[in-house]
Amino acid sequence: MNMKCKVLLTCLILALAAPAALADSNADAGTSASAFLKIDAGSPRAQALGNAYVSVADGPEALFWNPAGAASATTREIQFSYLDYLQGYKARTLAYLQPMGKTIIGVTFNYMDMDGFDYRDEYGHIKPNQIDKPVQNFVGSLSLARGFFNQGLQIGATAKYINEKLDTYRYTNVGFDVGAKARPWKWLGVGGAIVNIGDKEEMPRGWRLGGDINTKYWTVSGEYMKYRDDEGRLGIGLEVHIPEDMLQVARFDLRVGWYDRESTGYSDSENLKSLGLDATSKISFGFGIYSSELFGYGASLDYAVTPFGALGTSQQIAVSVQF
């Protein structure tokens, strides 16, 4: 790819996020419904990297973050993930990729619920539970992605069906995500995505823009995220790679990230106190293991954990198989 093409590809990514950036305003804080769409369910790697994932997203996880990343798939792949979030909120996701020539089709299912919810009257007195699971949310999506210029440019789009239940209130909606990734040089990548396009009063529309520098042994990524009902947030991630040809068994990745979220108080966990992490909700950790020859299939295991101070700890695990 010549220099002119590389410059054009990079400009395309920047142009993708620019319109959303100009349109956002902090005056809209707290005005969108479906806040659960901001939770990083389905992507332990993104969680571990401090949400700095838009330019490195690939595989089934990309369908939840930047659909363009799914374009790198060369085989069928299925992934299941489980997120144990905060205050009893949990998410289970299933994602599947199907190559169709040069086009990749992706399907996801994301079910989230919360139990153990306290019902209180106007005086703060606990009332008997009226509904076993007062919070139940579901998102199903269909994505298309394709690579161009020998995967130097990847684009993707997602249509998603949203069903949200809060106590006795339930509503459905339809939203869209679009994204692009470019790798003008092997060591440099950039990416952008606009997410939750639709009724701005019912979905937290947002945009992501980021980049990464990578080598065989490490990747540093950064991302700026802005939802219309929140201020902009910055994420930075580091991933250390131990290649499969060195271990002779599997590739092993160690991950750490930092994300500019609000402070959530102090945790009473002795383990977190001993690590000096009882007062932070900005640091995340994780790892990934990938083998290309597990019983004749490619398989991976990813895990991430984020301390949220007084709110508790978020953990997520995902297993995927290529076939």
Secondary structure by P-SEA (a helix, b strand, c coil): ccaaaaaaaaaaaaaaaaaaaaaccccccccccccccccccccaaaaaaccccccccccccccccccccccccccbbbbbbbbbccccbbbbbbbbbbbcccbbbbbbbbbbbccbbbbbccccccccccccccbbbbbbbbbbbbbcccccbbbbbbbbbbbbbccccccccccccccccccccccccccccccccccccccccccccccccccccbbbbbbccccccccbbbbbbbbbbbcccccccbbbbbbbbccccccccccccaaaaaacccccccccccbbbbbccccccccbbbbbbbbccccbbbbbbbbbbcc
